[in-house]
């Protein structure tokens, strides 16, 4: 392996990739090939999903991680070794040159799976702007009332329409979740302890990134973190939390990748099995969503 290439990739490390899973209809040949490109324990986990949509999102997430690491490290798929923390967060087991590191995080919701990678801790969260199932917006807000501060609820409810209020809700949720994932505390961290003063220049045009939101933890400014917010499309908002040491003059926008593009470098780790398709075919189709 060219160690100088690895060091350079770590210095310049910044990836923002998004995959629209809704446009991927796996074929009888493609699904077993994709399942054979990820670690066995992850494939076993995906087989356990009840719904085919969830299986698709999970598989694309695992492939996206591996494709990103191949891109950054310049090594073949069979040399990428992943583990999970006790909180279930994937991480790289490979030894890297001294003084270098790679951090990555994925999220999926709605149509998209997204990945962010940096040389310092990073968290990402994506949300589809959907109406809550079986509830009006105000009833939904009441159910979630303990997850946000009074000031945040004022910001969420400030817009004059329920559609815009829900967009603000999901925006706040993405910010909090991306921070928790970057910080490494997991979902056990109380969301009500976090207060965001949000960037007023919302919504950004699709593909543009705004970075003006600020976090306060128990009223103390968490100045060491930066928050990137953007819209992948009109129905999906995304937030990325990065450490201030990785601040750039121009934050990175998400680049759309197709399943074919991320599968291409993933040489199979074992022989594809036709029964993988039969198993996937028995998972229930739950693709119908209620969009705003």
CORMO-V516738 format. One line per field, one symbol per residue. ss: DSSP state (H for helix, E for strand, - for the rest). phi: phi as a letter, one per 40 degrees, with the letter a starting at -180 (. if undefined). A space follows every 10 residues. Layout:
ss->???
phi->???
//
This chain:
ss->--HHHHHHHH H--EEEEEEE HHH----HHH HHHHH----H HHHHHHH--- EHHHHHHHHH HHHHHHHHHH HHH---HHH- -EEE-----E EE-------- --EEEEEEE- -EEEEEEE-- -EEEEEEE-E ------HHHH HHH-HHH--H HHHHHHH--- -HHHHHHHHH HHHHHHHHHH HHH------- HHHEEEE--- ---------E ---EEEE--E E---EEEEEE EEE--EEEEE EEEHHH---- ----EEE-HH HHHH------ ----HHHHHH H--E------ E-
phi->.cccccdccc cccabbbbbc ccccbcbccc cccccccbcd cccccccccc bccccccccc dcccdccccc cccgbcdcbc bbbbcccgcc accdcbddgb abbaabaaag cbbbbbbacb dabbabbccb cccgbcdccc cccccccbcd cccccccccc bcdcccccdc cccdcccccd cccgcgcccc cccbbbcccc cbcccdgcbb bccbbbbfgb ccccbbbbba bcacbbbabb bbcccbcbcb ccccbcbccc cccdcccdca cdbccccccc cccccbccbb cc
//
